[in-house]
């Protein structure tokens, strides 16, 4: 997990607060090895969690994404999204306008991302203060947050290609 402040607009940055990134996979032994990458606000912006949620929705819109549960397929060659993901040295390196952050990734996530060539990237609009950096995120915590229908419906979902360094 890693954190950064994001967004080009300084007012939006203040309202959004700290943006964290978390990588995980489903259970590979159960045949569910999709690599997931989640970006979420801690809700610690200057105006509180409600303003942070509005700022996250504004950021999602500025990225050209929508909420509502549909998946944006950015793996198509003709799709031009201002989000880049590079997987290198055990890290997921995520670049959005105004943000470049690295997130340590579990080895099963790295293997799944390498094999598939894409990840399911989500930007949650709902703040998740309990998953602050330095605190362990349990499976129960993830299920409570990500299993909540409102969290999923108010998040942007993107099938994001994995980039590689060129030699």
N, C-alpha and C positions, 0 to 999 in steps of 0.2 A: 504494500500500500504506500502511496506517496501523496503529497499534497502540493498545491500551487494556487496562486491567485490567477484568475484568467479574465478574459474579455478585453477587447480593445477600449471600450467605453469605460472611463474611470468611475462614473456613477454606478454603472452596472457591476463593475468589479467590487465596489464597496458593499453593494446590496447582496451580491452572490456570496461573498465571504470566501472561506477556504473550500477549494474543490479537491476532493480526494479521488484516487483511482485504485481499483481493486481487481485482481485477476484470479480466476478460478476455472475449474472444469467440472462437468458432471462426473458421474461415477464411471470410469473407463471399464471396469469389470462388468458393469451392467449394460455395456454397449453405448453409453452416453458420454462421449469424450469431447463434446463441443467446447472450445475455449471461449470463455466469456470475459469481457472487460467492462467494468462499470465505472462511470464518472458520476460523482454525487457531491452535493454541497453539504457542509456540516451545519448549515443554517446559522452560522456565526457572523453574518454580515452586519453592517452598521445599523440596519433597520429591523433586524430580527429574522426569524425563519420564514414568515409569510412573504416578506419582501424578497428574501432569498429564493423562494419558490417562483415568484413572478420573474425575477432576474434569470433564473435557470430556463424558464419557458421562453423568455426573450432571446437568450443565447441560442437555444435550440432553433428558434425561428431564423436568427441571423446566419446559422449554419446551413439553412435551406432544408431543415428537417421538420418532421411533424410528429406529434404524439397521437395516441389513439390505438396503439397496439400493432399497427402495420410495420412491416420490415422494409427499409430502404436498402436496395441491393447496390452497393457501391463497388461490387466486384466487376460489373460490366465496364468494358473499356471506354464506352461513351459517357460514363457517369463521371462528372467532375465535382468532387466533394472536397471542401477545404480542411479535411481531416486526414492525417497520415499516421500509419502505424508501422514502426520498424521493430523487429524482434532481433536482438543482438546481445550477446554476452549475458544471457540469463535475465534480460530486462525487456519489458515492453516499453518502447519509447513512443509516446503519443504526442502528436503535434496538432494543435488547433490554432486558429488565429489568436495571437496574443499569449499562447501557452505552449511550452515544450516541457514535458515531464517524463520521468522514468519511473517505472513500477517494477519491483522485483516480482518475477513470475515463478510459480511452482514448476518443477521439471515436467510434470504431466501436461501442464498448460503449454509449455514451450514445445513439447513433442506434438501435441494436437494442433497447435497453430502452424507449425512447420509442415505437418502432413496435409492439413486441409488447405492451407494457403489463405485462410480468412478466419476472422473471429466474429462472434456476436457481440457487438459493442452497444452499450446502452448509456444514455445520459439521463439520469433520473432528475425529475424536476422537484420531487419531494426531498427535503433535507433528511439526512441520516446522521444525527449528532452522536449516536451511540457507537458508530464505527469510526471514531477519531483515530488518527495515527498514533501508534504506540499501544493501542488497546487491542487485545485479541478479538477477532471476529469469529464467533462460533458458527457452526452450521445452523443452529437454532436461530441465531440472530439474522443470518442471511435468509433463512426460510421465512421468518416473520416479516422482514422488509421486502424481499423480492417476491414472496408468495402472496403479498397483498395486491389484490386486483387493481386498486387505485394507483399503487406505485407503478405497476406495469403499464396501465393505460395512460398515465401521464408522463411516461418516459419516451424518449426517441430510441428506436431500435434500428441498428445499421449492420448489415453484413459488410464488414470492413476488410479489405485485402491486406495481407501482411507483406510489407516491403522488405527488401534485402539490400545490404550494402553492395555496391558495385565495385569490383576489383579493378 
